[in-house]
Amino acid sequence: MGNLYITPEGVSRLRNLRTRKRIVRTDYEKYLRECCVRHPELEKQKRNLPLVPLEKPYQKGYVRFFVLREDVRQGKQADFFATLLEKINTYQYADNRKFQKKKKRRGKRVYIARKQELYTFSQWEWERVIETGKFSEKERTYFARIECFNHQKDRFETYYEFTEAWRFELRVKPNMITHYRPIDVAIERELAELDKIINNHKNWGIIHSKIYGDNYSWRQYEKRYTPKEKYKRTPLKEIASLKYHTPAIEIGEMLLECKPYVQL
């Protein structure tokens, strides 16, 4: 019967070596996919653990944030701007009230003031805000579109910022720790096992190509759209003068005048 054999369940076909390897590879990819799905679920469970109040709250540095100015707080639109501030407020933490950072200037490290601004939305964040309806029609009128240069990506990007930042002012107060998040040993143990599997460089290649679907680096992208020249100089067979009886000295001068190859 060839590759067929009889089992209690019926007749089955013998699997060759290629089929067995493919099944093993497919099963392992399914296992990695399950690990990638399980990991964010555990992270969500870890974040949603209920906070436990401390018996003795303690202070850990200071926190700085924006509040309404006194004249705006007493105005007619105080509730409107208070609601809007909750969506664009930012927080900074420091060990003291000065909120400074180190910067190297003329070979010395000096302390300068840390800059704090209201939250600005990138292009894709703004589109998502509009889709979810986070801002009302009136609230969106207080935002303006600006173009800023991103030094990390070396290009201009679009942002949306609040136009009337003068309505808010910074305030500093002690950062009091009143609650703590308990540790679930079972969740931490399973997360450690999944991290060991996912962060393996061999498994990460499979995850990056099969699950996330992006296996191209920027070098491959550059080679794909900007192919380099095949030859450094003009091939001899493409030079028409060689087909005729041209002196060697003239041919040498022509080759020297050819455009050299510049590697990208």
C-alpha positions as CSV (number, residue, x, y, z in Angstrom):
1,M,0.0,0.0,0.0
2,G,3.0,2.3,-0.3
3,N,3.1,5.0,2.4
4,L,-0.2,3.9,3.9
5,Y,-0.5,2.1,7.2
6,I,-3.5,0.8,9.2
7,T,-4.3,2.1,12.6
8,P,-7.3,1.4,14.9
9,E,-8.8,4.8,13.8
10,G,-8.4,3.9,10.1
11,V,-5.9,4.2,7.3
12,S,-3.3,6.9,7.6
13,R,-0.4,8.0,5.4
14,L,3.2,8.0,6.6
15,R,4.7,11.5,6.9
16,N,8.0,12.1,5.2
17,L,10.9,14.1,6.8
18,R,10.0,17.3,5.1
19,T,6.4,17.2,6.4
20,R,7.5,16.3,9.9
21,K,9.9,19.3,10.0
22,R,7.2,21.6,8.7
23,I,4.7,20.4,11.4
24,V,7.3,20.9,14.1
25,R,8.1,24.5,12.9
26,T,4.4,25.4,12.6
27,D,3.7,24.1,16.1
28,Y,6.6,26.1,17.5
29,E,5.4,29.3,15.8
30,K,1.9,28.7,17.3
31,Y,3.5,28.3,20.7
32,L,5.4,31.6,20.3
33,R,2.2,33.3,19.2
34,E,0.4,32.1,22.3
35,C,3.3,33.5,24.4
36,C,3.0,36.9,22.7
37,V,-0.8,37.0,23.3
38,R,-0.4,35.8,26.9
39,H,2.2,38.4,27.9
40,P,0.1,41.6,27.5
41,E,-2.8,39.8,29.3
42,L,-0.5,39.3,32.3
43,E,0.8,42.8,32.2
44,K,-2.8,44.1,32.2
45,Q,-3.6,41.9,35.3
46,K,-0.5,43.2,37.0
47,R,-1.6,46.9,36.4
48,N,-5.1,46.2,37.5
49,L,-4.2,44.8,40.9
50,P,-6.0,46.9,43.6
51,L,-3.8,49.4,45.5
52,V,-3.3,48.9,49.2
53,P,-3.2,51.9,51.5
54,L,-0.1,52.5,53.6
55,E,-0.3,52.8,57.3
56,K,2.2,55.7,57.3
57,P,2.3,57.7,54.1
58,Y,5.7,59.2,53.2
59,Q,7.0,61.9,51.0
60,K,9.1,61.1,47.9
61,G,10.4,64.4,46.4
62,Y,8.1,66.9,44.8
63,V,5.7,67.0,41.8
64,R,5.0,69.9,39.5
65,F,1.9,70.3,37.3
66,F,-0.4,72.9,35.8
67,V,-3.4,74.5,37.5
68,L,-5.8,77.3,36.5
69,R,-4.8,80.8,37.0
70,E,-6.7,82.8,39.7
71,D,-8.4,85.1,37.2
72,V,-9.4,82.1,35.0
73,R,-10.7,80.2,38.0
74,Q,-13.0,83.0,38.8
75,G,-14.2,83.4,35.2
76,K,-17.3,82.0,33.6
77,Q,-15.5,79.3,31.7
78,A,-13.7,77.9,34.7
79,D,-15.3,74.5,34.5
80,F,-14.6,74.2,30.8
81,F,-10.9,74.9,31.1
82,A,-10.6,72.7,34.2
83,T,-12.0,69.8,32.2
84,L,-9.7,70.5,29.3
85,L,-6.7,70.8,31.6
86,E,-7.3,67.2,32.9
87,K,-6.7,66.0,29.3
88,I,-3.5,67.9,28.5
89,N,-1.8,68.3,31.9
90,T,1.7,67.0,32.4
91,Y,3.6,66.1,35.6
92,Q,7.3,66.2,36.5
93,Y,9.0,64.8,39.6
94,A,12.1,65.9,41.3
95,D,14.0,65.5,44.5
96,N,13.8,69.3,45.4
97,R,11.7,72.3,44.5
98,K,14.1,73.7,41.9
99,F,13.4,71.1,39.1
100,Q,16.8,71.4,37.5
101,K,18.8,69.2,35.2
102,K,22.5,68.9,34.4
103,K,24.0,70.2,31.2
104,K,27.5,70.4,29.9
105,R,28.6,73.9,29.1
106,R,32.1,75.0,28.2
107,G,33.5,71.7,29.7
108,K,31.6,72.1,33.0
109,R,28.4,70.5,34.2
110,V,25.9,73.2,35.3
111,Y,22.3,73.0,36.4
112,I,19.6,74.6,34.3
113,A,15.9,74.8,34.8
114,R,13.8,72.0,33.4
115,K,11.2,73.1,30.8
116,Q,7.7,71.9,31.2
117,E,4.8,72.4,28.7
118,L,1.3,71.2,28.1
119,Y,0.9,68.0,26.3
120,T,1.1,68.2,22.5
121,F,-0.4,65.6,20.2
122,S,1.3,64.1,17.1
123,Q,-0.5,63.6,13.9
124,W,-1.6,60.0,14.5
125,E,-2.5,60.8,18.1
126,W,-4.7,63.7,17.0
127,E,-6.5,61.5,14.5
128,R,-7.1,58.9,17.2
129,V,-8.5,61.6,19.5
130,I,-11.0,62.7,16.9
131,E,-12.1,59.1,16.2
132,T,-12.6,58.4,19.9
133,G,-14.3,61.7,20.6
134,K,-12.0,62.6,23.5
135,F,-12.3,66.4,22.7
136,S,-15.5,68.2,21.9
137,E,-16.0,70.5,19.0
138,K,-15.4,73.5,21.1
139,E,-12.3,72.1,22.8
140,R,-10.7,71.3,19.4
141,T,-10.9,75.0,18.4
142,Y,-8.3,75.8,21.0
143,F,-5.6,73.7,19.3
144,A,-3.4,74.8,16.4
145,R,-1.4,72.8,13.9
146,I,2.4,73.3,13.9
147,E,5.4,71.9,12.1
148,C,8.4,71.0,14.2
149,F,11.7,69.5,13.2
150,N,12.4,66.1,14.8
151,H,16.2,65.8,15.3
152,Q,16.1,62.1,16.1
153,K,14.2,61.3,12.8
154,D,15.8,64.2,10.9
155,R,12.5,65.4,9.4
156,F,9.6,67.8,10.0
157,E,6.6,66.4,11.8
158,T,3.1,67.7,12.5
159,Y,1.9,68.4,16.0
160,Y,-1.2,70.0,17.6
161,E,-0.7,72.2,20.6
162,F,-2.9,74.3,22.9
163,T,-2.9,77.9,21.8
164,E,-3.9,79.6,25.1
165,A,-1.3,78.2,27.6
166,W,-1.4,81.5,29.5
167,R,-4.6,80.4,31.2
168,F,-2.5,77.9,33.3
169,E,0.4,78.2,35.7
170,L,2.8,75.7,37.3
171,R,2.4,74.6,40.9
172,V,4.8,72.5,43.0
173,K,3.7,70.4,46.0
174,P,5.1,67.5,48.0
175,N,4.7,64.1,46.3
176,M,3.1,62.0,48.9
177,I,3.0,58.2,48.6
178,T,-0.2,56.9,50.2
179,H,-0.7,53.5,48.5
180,Y,1.4,50.7,47.1
181,R,0.7,48.0,44.6
182,P,1.0,44.4,45.9
183,I,3.1,41.8,44.1
184,D,1.4,38.6,42.7
185,V,4.1,35.9,42.8
186,A,2.2,33.7,40.3
187,I,2.0,36.5,37.7
188,E,5.6,37.6,38.2
189,R,6.8,34.0,37.8
190,E,4.8,33.5,34.6
191,L,6.0,36.9,33.2
192,A,9.6,35.9,33.9
193,E,9.2,32.7,31.9
194,L,7.5,34.5,29.0
195,D,10.2,37.2,28.9
196,K,12.9,34.5,28.8
197,I,11.2,32.9,25.8
198,I,10.3,36.1,23.9
199,N,13.6,37.9,24.4
200,N,15.6,35.0,23.1
201,H,17.3,36.3,19.9
202,K,16.4,33.1,18.0
203,N,12.8,33.3,18.9
204,W,12.7,37.1,18.4
205,G,13.5,36.6,14.7
206,I,10.6,34.3,14.3
207,I,8.3,36.6,16.2
208,H,9.4,39.6,14.2
209,S,8.9,38.0,10.9
210,K,5.9,35.7,11.4
211,I,3.8,37.4,14.1
212,Y,4.4,41.1,13.7
213,G,5.0,40.8,10.0
214,D,7.9,43.2,9.6
215,N,11.2,41.7,8.7
216,Y,12.8,44.5,6.8
217,S,15.5,46.7,8.2
218,W,16.2,50.2,7.0
219,R,19.3,48.9,5.1
220,Q,17.1,46.5,3.2
221,Y,14.6,49.3,2.5
222,E,17.4,51.5,1.2
223,K,18.8,48.8,-1.1
224,R,15.3,48.1,-2.4
225,Y,14.5,51.6,-3.5
226,T,18.0,52.9,-4.2
227,P,19.9,50.1,-5.9
228,K,23.6,50.8,-6.4
229,E,25.2,50.7,-9.8
230,K,26.4,47.4,-11.2
231,Y,29.8,48.6,-12.3
232,K,32.2,51.2,-10.8
233,R,33.0,52.6,-14.3
234,T,31.6,52.3,-17.7
235,P,32.0,48.8,-19.1
236,L,34.5,48.4,-22.0
237,K,31.9,46.8,-24.2
238,E,29.7,49.9,-23.9
239,I,32.4,52.3,-25.1
240,A,31.8,52.8,-28.8
241,S,35.4,53.9,-29.5
242,L,36.7,50.4,-28.7
243,K,34.8,49.0,-31.7
244,Y,37.1,51.0,-34.0
245,H,40.8,51.3,-34.3
246,T,41.4,53.9,-31.6
247,P,44.8,54.5,-30.1
248,A,45.4,53.2,-26.6
249,I,46.3,56.6,-25.3
250,E,42.9,58.1,-26.3
251,I,41.1,55.1,-24.8
252,G,43.0,55.7,-21.5
253,E,42.0,59.3,-21.4
254,M,38.4,58.4,-22.1
255,L,38.4,56.0,-19.2
256,L,39.8,58.6,-16.9
257,E,37.0,61.0,-17.8
258,C,34.3,58.5,-16.9
259,K,32.2,59.3,-13.9
260,P,33.6,57.4,-10.9
261,Y,31.4,55.2,-8.8
262,V,30.2,56.8,-5.5
263,Q,29.1,54.3,-2.9
264,L,26.0,55.2,-1.1
